[in-house]
Amino acid sequence: MSFLFWYFPLINLVAFSIIEVDKQLAIQQKRRISERNLLFSSAIGGTIGSGLAMLIFRHKTSKISFLRKFFIIGILQVFLVYFYVIKSKKLLLLITSKVASGYAFAKAAGTFDFLVSLHLK
């Protein structure tokens, strides 16, 4: 969890910066950052940063082929997060139900009180 806490802000900052640098290179008519690298920074988690940079710097907003790929990446990420959350909830429910049923079984068998008494000694 700690890794993700630092990873997503950092990758979004990097993606934002890459779009900004590409815009500056375009203005100066210098060699640019490839679309593949711009989309890769989005695909590994920098979609929000890239999207904000595209809006703020008005960069790549009129190139339909780039936008189509960018939105496909964004949609795939939304589905991945959605299914990850659903799977996590189901897994959490499964674990809690197993723990609760184990507790109920131990209590019914009378072993729970015995184990607690051993622990308290």
Secondary structure as the mmCIF struct_conf table of DSSP 4:
data_model
#
loop_
_struct_conf.conf_type_id
_struct_conf.id
_struct_conf.beg_label_comp_id
_struct_conf.beg_label_asym_id
_struct_conf.beg_label_seq_id
_struct_conf.end_label_comp_id
_struct_conf.end_label_asym_id
_struct_conf.end_label_seq_id
HELX_RH_AL_P HELX_RH_AL_P1 SER A 2 ILE A 27
TURN_TY1_P TURN_TY1_P1 GLN A 28 GLN A 29
HELX_LH_PP_P HELX_LH_PP_P1 ARG A 31 SER A 34
HELX_RH_AL_P HELX_RH_AL_P2 GLU A 35 SER A 41
HELX_RH_PI_P HELX_RH_PI_P1 SER A 42 GLY A 46
HELX_RH_AL_P HELX_RH_AL_P3 THR A 47 PHE A 57
TURN_TY1_P TURN_TY1_P2 ARG A 58 ARG A 58
BEND BEND1 LYS A 60 SER A 62
HELX_RH_AL_P HELX_RH_AL_P4 ILE A 64 ALA A 109
TURN_TY1_P TURN_TY1_P3 GLY A 110 GLY A 110
HELX_RH_AL_P HELX_RH_AL_P5 THR A 111 LEU A 120
#
